[in-house]
């Protein structure tokens, strides 16, 4: 199992629906290029950040975890919900449903992140 590390606290999410890429990356604590092809939903991006950088999973393992959580949610099982810590200072956060994951877009993100990782290691 990957080694977990304590991540810095994220800023509160302003109460608006859409964000420019720079603002979204700042809210998620990742670089712009990580979100460039990523799902536009801030909650999913923060969950991906937690799995990759906080819990130390590689992209393929994080994808499996997200797939499992999505299958459980669709099956009506008690899938892990995003903790309230993902929405500090955001009133009414509990009123939002677990976001839908666009798997085609996620596959594109994974592909691009793998290419970035490959580039950085060469």
TIVO-2410 file (N, C-alpha, C; in nm, 3 decimals):
# residues 122
REC num residu      c1      c2      c3 atome chaine
REC   1      X   0.085  -0.118   0.000     N      A
REC   1      X   0.000   0.000   0.000    CA      A
REC   1      X   0.089   0.123   0.000     C      A
REC   2      X   0.050   0.225  -0.076     N      A
REC   2      X   0.130   0.347  -0.083    CA      A
REC   2      X   0.138   0.417   0.052     C      A
REC   3      X   0.241   0.497   0.067     N      A
REC   3      X   0.261   0.573   0.191    CA      A
REC   3      X   0.178   0.702   0.186     C      A
REC   4      X   0.097   0.724   0.288     N      A
REC   4      X   0.014   0.844   0.296    CA      A
REC   4      X   0.096   0.958   0.353     C      A
REC   5      X   0.061   1.081   0.312     N      A
REC   5      X   0.123   1.197   0.373    CA      A
REC   5      X   0.017   1.304   0.394     C      A
REC   6      X   0.042   1.389   0.489     N      A
REC   6      X  -0.051   1.497   0.524    CA      A
REC   6      X  -0.042   1.606   0.418     C      A
REC   7      X  -0.155   1.636   0.357     N      A
REC   7      X  -0.160   1.742   0.256    CA      A
REC   7      X  -0.201   1.873   0.320     C      A
REC   8      X  -0.154   1.984   0.265     N      A
REC   8      X  -0.198   2.113   0.318    CA      A
REC   8      X  -0.348   2.130   0.298     C      A
REC   9      X  -0.410   2.204   0.387     N      A
REC   9      X  -0.555   2.227   0.377    CA      A
REC   9      X  -0.585   2.308   0.251     C      A
REC  10      X  -0.697   2.275   0.188     N      A
REC  10      X  -0.737   2.344   0.066    CA      A
REC  10      X  -0.822   2.467   0.100     C      A
REC  11      X  -0.820   2.567   0.013     N      A
REC  11      X  -0.903   2.685   0.037    CA      A
REC  11      X  -1.050   2.652   0.020     C      A
REC  12      X  -1.139   2.733   0.079     N      A
REC  12      X  -1.283   2.709   0.061    CA      A
REC  12      X  -1.323   2.731  -0.085     C      A
REC  13      X  -1.427   2.659  -0.128     N      A
REC  13      X  -1.478   2.673  -0.264    CA      A
REC  13      X  -1.580   2.785  -0.267     C      A
REC  14      X  -1.559   2.887  -0.351     N      A
REC  14      X  -1.658   2.994  -0.363    CA      A
REC  14      X  -1.791   2.938  -0.412     C      A
REC  15      X  -1.898   3.003  -0.377     N      A
REC  15      X  -2.031   2.952  -0.414    CA      A
REC  15      X  -2.068   2.998  -0.556     C      A
REC  16      X  -2.001   2.936  -0.652     N      A
REC  16      X  -2.034   2.954  -0.793    CA      A
REC  16      X  -2.013   2.820  -0.862     C      A
REC  17      X  -2.068   2.805  -0.980     N      A
REC  17      X  -2.068   2.674  -1.045    CA      A
REC  17      X  -1.945   2.649  -1.132     C      A
REC  18      X  -1.897   2.750  -1.203     N      A
REC  18      X  -1.788   2.731  -1.298    CA      A
REC  18      X  -1.666   2.814  -1.258     C      A
REC  19      X  -1.547   2.762  -1.290     N      A
REC  19      X  -1.422   2.826  -1.252    CA      A
REC  19      X  -1.325   2.824  -1.369     C      A
REC  20      X  -1.248   2.933  -1.385     N      A
REC  20      X  -1.139   2.928  -1.483    CA      A
REC  20      X  -1.037   2.823  -1.438     C      A
REC  21      X  -0.960   2.769  -1.532     N      A
REC  21      X  -0.868   2.660  -1.502    CA      A
REC  21      X  -0.768   2.699  -1.392     C      A
REC  22      X  -0.717   2.820  -1.394     N      A
REC  22      X  -0.620   2.862  -1.291    CA      A
REC  22      X  -0.684   2.862  -1.152     C      A
REC  23      X  -0.804   2.914  -1.143     N      A
REC  23      X  -0.873   2.917  -1.014    CA      A
REC  23      X  -0.906   2.776  -0.968     C      A
REC  24      X  -0.952   2.693  -1.060     N      A
REC  24      X  -0.986   2.553  -1.026    CA      A
REC  24      X  -0.861   2.479  -0.978     C      A
REC  25      X  -0.748   2.499  -1.045     N      A
REC  25      X  -0.626   2.429  -1.003    CA      A
REC  25      X  -0.581   2.478  -0.866     C      A
REC  26      X  -0.599   2.606  -0.839     N      A
REC  26      X  -0.564   2.660  -0.707    CA      A
REC  26      X  -0.656   2.601  -0.599     C      A
REC  27      X  -0.785   2.591  -0.629     N      A
REC  27      X  -0.880   2.534  -0.534    CA      A
REC  27      X  -0.853   2.387  -0.506     C      A
REC  28      X  -0.793   2.318  -0.601     N      A
REC  28      X  -0.766   2.174  -0.587    CA      A
REC  28      X  -0.625   2.144  -0.541     C      A
REC  29      X  -0.539   2.245  -0.540     N      A
REC  29      X  -0.402   2.224  -0.496    CA      A
REC  29      X  -0.317   2.145  -0.594     C      A
REC  30      X  -0.346   2.162  -0.724     N      A
REC  30      X  -0.269   2.095  -0.829    CA      A
REC  30      X  -0.229   2.198  -0.934     C      A
REC  31      X  -0.136   2.161  -1.021     N      A
REC  31      X  -0.093   2.248  -1.130    CA      A
REC  31      X  -0.202   2.255  -1.237     C      A
REC  32      X  -0.197   2.362  -1.317     N      A
REC  32      X  -0.296   2.381  -1.424    CA      A
REC  32      X  -0.304   2.260  -1.518     C      A
REC  33      X  -0.188   2.206  -1.557     N      A
REC  33      X  -0.187   2.097  -1.655    CA      A
REC  33      X  -0.256   1.971  -1.605     C      A
REC  34      X  -0.262   1.953  -1.472     N      A
REC  34      X  -0.330   1.835  -1.418    CA      A
REC  34      X  -0.480   1.842  -1.448     C      A
REC  35      X  -0.533   1.963  -1.444     N      A
REC  35      X  -0.677   1.980  -1.468    CA      A
REC  35      X  -0.711   2.009  -1.614     C      A
REC  36      X  -0.612   2.033  -1.696     N      A
REC  36      X  -0.637   2.077  -1.833    CA      A
REC  36      X  -0.737   1.986  -1.905     C      A
REC  37      X  -0.721   1.856  -1.889     N      A
REC  37      X  -0.812   1.762  -1.955    CA      A
REC  37      X  -0.898   1.688  -1.855     C      A
REC  38      X  -0.897   1.736  -1.734     N      A
REC  38      X  -0.966   1.668  -1.625    CA      A
REC  38      X  -1.114   1.704  -1.621     C      A
REC  39      X  -1.190   1.623  -1.550     N      A
REC  39      X  -1.331   1.654  -1.527    CA      A
REC  39      X  -1.341   1.793  -1.468     C      A
REC  40      X  -1.442   1.868  -1.508     N      A
REC  40      X  -1.455   2.006  -1.462    CA      A
REC  40      X  -1.511   2.016  -1.322     C      A
REC  41      X  -1.550   1.907  -1.267     N      A
REC  41      X  -1.609   1.910  -1.134    CA      A
REC  41      X  -1.499   1.916  -1.028     C      A
REC  42      X  -1.504   2.018  -0.948     N      A
REC  42      X  -1.402   2.042  -0.846    CA      A
REC  42      X  -1.395   1.926  -0.746     C      A
REC  43      X  -1.507   1.868  -0.711     N      A
REC  43      X  -1.507   1.759  -0.613    CA      A
REC  43      X  -1.432   1.637  -0.665     C      A
REC  44      X  -1.451   1.604  -0.791     N      A
REC  44      X  -1.380   1.490  -0.849    CA      A
REC  44      X  -1.231   1.520  -0.855     C      A
REC  45      X  -1.196   1.641  -0.896     N      A
REC  45      X  -1.054   1.677  -0.903    CA      A
REC  45      X  -0.989   1.669  -0.765     C      A
REC  46      X  -1.061   1.712  -0.662     N      A
REC  46      X  -1.006   1.703  -0.527    CA      A
REC  46      X  -0.994   1.558  -0.481     C      A
REC  47      X  -1.087   1.474  -0.521     N      A
REC  47      X  -1.079   1.332  -0.486    CA      A
REC  47      X  -0.959   1.268  -0.555     C      A
REC  48      X  -0.938   1.303  -0.682     N      A
REC  48      X  -0.822   1.253  -0.755    CA      A
REC  48      X  -0.694   1.299  -0.686     C      A
REC  49      X  -0.687   1.425  -0.645     N      A
REC  49      X  -0.570   1.478  -0.574    CA      A
REC  49      X  -0.543   1.398  -0.447     C      A
REC  50      X  -0.648   1.372  -0.371     N      A
REC  50      X  -0.632   1.298  -0.246    CA      A
REC  50      X  -0.575   1.159  -0.272     C      A
REC  51      X  -0.628   1.091  -0.374     N      A
REC  51      X  -0.580   0.956  -0.404    CA      A
REC  51      X  -0.436   0.956  -0.455     C      A
REC  52      X  -0.403   1.049  -0.545     N      A
REC  52      X  -0.269   1.052  -0.604    CA      A
REC  52      X  -0.164   1.106  -0.510     C      A
REC  53      X  -0.190   1.223  -0.454     N      A
REC  53      X  -0.086   1.292  -0.377    CA      A
REC  53      X  -0.096   1.267  -0.227     C      A
REC  54      X  -0.216   1.251  -0.175     N      A
REC  54      X  -0.233   1.231  -0.032    CA      A
REC  54      X  -0.213   1.087   0.010     C      A
REC  55      X  -0.274   0.996  -0.064     N      A
REC  55      X  -0.265   0.855  -0.028    CA      A
REC  55      X  -0.156   0.781  -0.104     C      A
REC  56      X  -0.097   0.848  -0.203     N      A
REC  56      X   0.018   0.792  -0.273    CA      A
REC  56      X  -0.012   0.688  -0.379     C      A
REC  57      X  -0.136   0.678  -0.424     N      A
REC  57      X  -0.169   0.581  -0.528    CA      A
REC  57      X  -0.115   0.627  -0.663     C      A
REC  58      X  -0.083   0.531  -0.748     N      A
REC  58      X  -0.048   0.561  -0.887    CA      A
REC  58      X  -0.178   0.581  -0.962     C      A
REC  59      X  -0.169   0.636  -1.081     N      A
REC  59      X  -0.288   0.670  -1.158    CA      A
REC  59      X  -0.377   0.549  -1.183     C      A
REC  60      X  -0.318   0.435  -1.219     N      A
REC  60      X  -0.399   0.316  -1.248    CA      A
REC  60      X  -0.476   0.268  -1.124     C      A
REC  61      X  -0.412   0.274  -1.007     N      A
REC  61      X  -0.479   0.232  -0.883    CA      A
REC  61      X  -0.589   0.332  -0.845     C      A
REC  62      X  -0.562   0.461  -0.863     N      A
REC  62      X  -0.663   0.562  -0.834    CA      A
REC  62      X  -0.785   0.543  -0.923     C      A
REC  63      X  -0.759   0.509  -1.048     N      A
REC  63      X  -0.870   0.485  -1.141    CA      A
REC  63      X  -0.955   0.368  -1.095     C      A
REC  64      X  -0.889   0.260  -1.051     N      A
REC  64      X  -0.962   0.143  -1.001    CA      A
REC  64      X  -1.049   0.181  -0.880     C      A
REC  65      X  -0.994   0.260  -0.791     N      A
REC  65      X  -1.069   0.303  -0.672    CA      A
REC  65      X  -1.190   0.385  -0.714     C      A
REC  66      X  -1.171   0.481  -0.804     N      A
REC  66      X  -1.283   0.563  -0.851    CA      A
REC  66      X  -1.387   0.478  -0.923     C      A
REC  67      X  -1.342   0.382  -1.004     N      A
REC  67      X  -1.435   0.290  -1.071    CA      A
REC  67      X  -1.517   0.213  -0.969     C      A
REC  68      X  -1.449   0.162  -0.866     N      A
REC  68      X  -1.519   0.085  -0.762    CA      A
REC  68      X  -1.621   0.172  -0.690     C      A
REC  69      X  -1.582   0.292  -0.652     N      A
REC  69      X  -1.675   0.383  -0.584    CA      A
REC  69      X  -1.794   0.416  -0.673     C      A
REC  70      X  -1.768   0.435  -0.803     N      A
REC  70      X  -1.876   0.466  -0.896    CA      A
REC  70      X  -1.971   0.347  -0.912     C      A
REC  71      X  -1.915   0.226  -0.924     N      A
REC  71      X  -2.000   0.105  -0.935    CA      A
REC  71      X  -2.086   0.088  -0.810     C      A
REC  72      X  -2.025   0.107  -0.693     N      A
REC  72      X  -2.099   0.093  -0.568    CA      A
REC  72      X  -2.211   0.196  -0.557     C      A
REC  73      X  -2.181   0.318  -0.600     N      A
REC  73      X  -2.283   0.423  -0.595    CA      A
REC  73      X  -2.398   0.391  -0.689     C      A
REC  74      X  -2.366   0.340  -0.809     N      A
REC  74      X  -2.469   0.307  -0.906    CA      A
REC  74      X  -2.550   0.185  -0.861     C      A
REC  75      X  -2.488   0.095  -0.787     N      A
REC  75      X  -2.557  -0.025  -0.739    CA      A
REC  75      X  -2.639   0.004  -0.614     C      A
REC  76      X  -2.630   0.126  -0.566     N      A
REC  76      X  -2.707   0.163  -0.447    CA      A
REC  76      X  -2.638   0.124  -0.318     C      A
REC  77      X  -2.514   0.074  -0.328     N      A
REC  77      X  -2.439   0.037  -0.208    CA      A
REC  77      X  -2.395   0.164  -0.137     C      A
REC  78      X  -2.348   0.148  -0.019     N      A
REC  78      X  -2.301   0.261   0.059    CA      A
REC  78      X  -2.158   0.295   0.018     C      A
REC  79      X  -2.141   0.359  -0.098     N      A
REC  79      X  -2.008   0.397  -0.145    CA      A
REC  79      X  -1.954   0.510  -0.059     C      A
REC  80      X  -1.822   0.515  -0.044     N      A
REC  80      X  -1.764   0.623   0.034    CA      A
REC  80      X  -1.801   0.758  -0.026     C      A
REC  81      X  -1.849   0.847   0.056     N      A
REC  81      X  -1.887   0.980   0.011    CA      A
REC  81      X  -1.770   1.074   0.031     C      A
REC  82      X  -1.767   1.180  -0.048     N      A
REC  82      X  -1.663   1.279  -0.030    CA      A
REC  82      X  -1.680   1.345   0.106     C      A
REC  83      X  -1.576   1.346   0.186     N      A
REC  83      X  -1.587   1.405   0.320    CA      A
REC  83      X  -1.618   1.553   0.313     C      A
REC  84      X  -1.681   1.605   0.418     N      A
REC  84      X  -1.712   1.747   0.425    CA      A
REC  84      X  -1.586   1.832   0.416     C      A
REC  85      X  -1.471   1.776   0.454     N      A
REC  85      X  -1.346   1.850   0.448    CA      A
REC  85      X  -1.315   1.896   0.305     C      A
REC  86      X  -1.378   1.832   0.207     N      A
REC  86      X  -1.356   1.874   0.068    CA      A
REC  86      X  -1.427   2.005   0.038     C      A
REC  87      X  -1.516   2.049   0.125     N      A
REC  87      X  -1.592   2.171   0.102    CA      A
REC  87      X  -1.587   2.265   0.221     C      A
REC  88      X  -1.467   2.295   0.271     N      A
REC  88      X  -1.462   2.380   0.389    CA      A
REC  88      X  -1.521   2.517   0.361     C      A
REC  89      X  -1.605   2.563   0.452     N      A
REC  89      X  -1.663   2.696   0.441    CA      A
REC  89      X  -1.769   2.711   0.335     C      A
REC  90      X  -1.813   2.603   0.275     N      A
REC  90      X  -1.912   2.612   0.168    CA      A
REC  90      X  -2.047   2.572   0.224     C      A
REC  91      X  -2.135   2.670   0.245     N      A
REC  91      X  -2.267   2.644   0.303    CA      A
REC  91      X  -2.351   2.558   0.209     C      A
REC  92      X  -2.424   2.468   0.268     N      A
REC  92      X  -2.515   2.384   0.190    CA      A
REC  92      X  -2.445   2.272   0.117     C      A
REC  93      X  -2.323   2.240   0.153     N      A
REC  93      X  -2.247   2.138   0.082    CA      A
REC  93      X  -2.317   2.003   0.085     C      A
REC  94      X  -2.384   1.972   0.194     N      A
REC  94      X  -2.450   1.842   0.205    CA      A
REC  94      X  -2.565   1.825   0.108     C      A
REC  95      X  -2.611   1.934   0.046     N      A
REC  95      X  -2.723   1.926  -0.046    CA      A
REC  95      X  -2.681   1.874  -0.183     C      A
REC  96      X  -2.551   1.866  -0.211     N      A
REC  96      X  -2.505   1.821  -0.341    CA      A
REC  96      X  -2.489   1.670  -0.344     C      A
REC  97      X  -2.529   1.611  -0.455     N      A
REC  97      X  -2.514   1.467  -0.472    CA      A
REC  97      X  -2.371   1.435  -0.515     C      A
REC  98      X  -2.333   1.310  -0.499     N      A
REC  98      X  -2.201   1.265  -0.546    CA      A
REC  98      X  -2.196   1.292  -0.696     C      A
REC  99      X  -2.089   1.355  -0.745     N      A
REC  99      X  -2.084   1.391  -0.887    CA      A
REC  99      X  -2.072   1.268  -0.977     C      A
REC 100      X  -2.130   1.279  -1.097     N      A
REC 100      X  -2.116   1.175  -1.199    CA      A
REC 100      X  -1.976   1.183  -1.255     C      A
REC 101      X  -1.917   1.072  -1.288     N      A
REC 101      X  -1.782   1.070  -1.343    CA      A
REC 101      X  -1.793   1.038  -1.492     C      A
REC 102      X  -1.736   1.125  -1.576     N      A
REC 102      X  -1.730   1.104  -1.720    CA      A
REC 102      X  -1.605   1.019  -1.746     C      A
REC 103      X  -1.623   0.888  -1.767     N      A
REC 103      X  -1.509   0.797  -1.777    CA      A
REC 103      X  -1.428   0.817  -1.903     C      A
REC 104      X  -1.490   0.862  -2.013     N      A
REC 104      X  -1.413   0.892  -2.133    CA      A
REC 104      X  -1.317   1.008  -2.106     C      A
REC 105      X  -1.369   1.109  -2.039     N      A
REC 105      X  -1.285   1.223  -2.005    CA      A
REC 105      X  -1.177   1.181  -1.904     C      A
REC 106      X  -1.214   1.096  -1.810     N      A
REC 106      X  -1.116   1.048  -1.711    CA      A
REC 106      X  -1.005   0.970  -1.781     C      A
REC 107      X  -1.042   0.884  -1.877     N      A
REC 107      X  -0.941   0.809  -1.953    CA      A
REC 107      X  -0.845   0.904  -2.023     C      A
REC 108      X  -0.899   1.013  -2.077     N      A
REC 108      X  -0.815   1.113  -2.142    CA      A
REC 108      X  -0.719   1.176  -2.042     C      A
REC 109      X  -0.768   1.206  -1.923     N      A
REC 109      X  -0.684   1.264  -1.818    CA      A
REC 109      X  -0.573   1.167  -1.780     C      A
REC 110      X  -0.608   1.042  -1.760     N      A
REC 110      X  -0.509   0.940  -1.723    CA      A
REC 110      X  -0.403   0.929  -1.831     C      A
REC 111      X  -0.446   0.924  -1.955     N      A
REC 111      X  -0.351   0.914  -2.067    CA      A
REC 111      X  -0.255   1.033  -2.065     C      A
REC 112      X  -0.309   1.153  -2.051     N      A
REC 112      X  -0.225   1.272  -2.052    CA      A
REC 112      X  -0.132   1.278  -1.931     C      A
REC 113      X  -0.181   1.238  -1.815     N      A
REC 113      X  -0.095   1.236  -1.696    CA      A
REC 113      X   0.017   1.133  -1.711     C      A
REC 114      X  -0.014   1.020  -1.772     N      A
REC 114      X   0.089   0.919  -1.794    CA      A
REC 114      X   0.196   0.971  -1.890     C      A
REC 115      X   0.153   1.045  -1.993     N      A
REC 115      X   0.249   1.104  -2.087    CA      A
REC 115      X   0.336   1.207  -2.017     C      A
REC 116      X   0.277   1.287  -1.929     N      A
REC 116      X   0.353   1.386  -1.852    CA      A
REC 116      X   0.453   1.315  -1.762     C      A
REC 117      X   0.406   1.210  -1.693     N      A
REC 117      X   0.494   1.134  -1.604    CA      A
REC 117      X   0.610   1.073  -1.683     C      A
REC 118      X   0.580   1.017  -1.801     N      A
REC 118      X   0.682   0.958  -1.887    CA      A
REC 118      X   0.783   1.064  -1.929     C      A
REC 119      X   0.735   1.181  -1.969     N      A
REC 119      X   0.822   1.291  -2.009    CA      A
REC 119      X   0.913   1.334  -1.894     C      A
REC 120      X   0.859   1.345  -1.775     N      A
REC 120      X   0.936   1.390  -1.661    CA      A
REC 120      X   1.043   1.290  -1.618     C      A
REC 121      X   1.021   1.162  -1.645     N      A
REC 121      X   1.116   1.059  -1.606    CA      A
REC 121      X   1.223   1.033  -1.712     C      A
REC 122      X   1.209   1.094  -1.828     N      A
REC 122      X   1.308   1.074  -1.936    CA      A
REC 122      X   1.401   1.191  -1.948     C      A
***
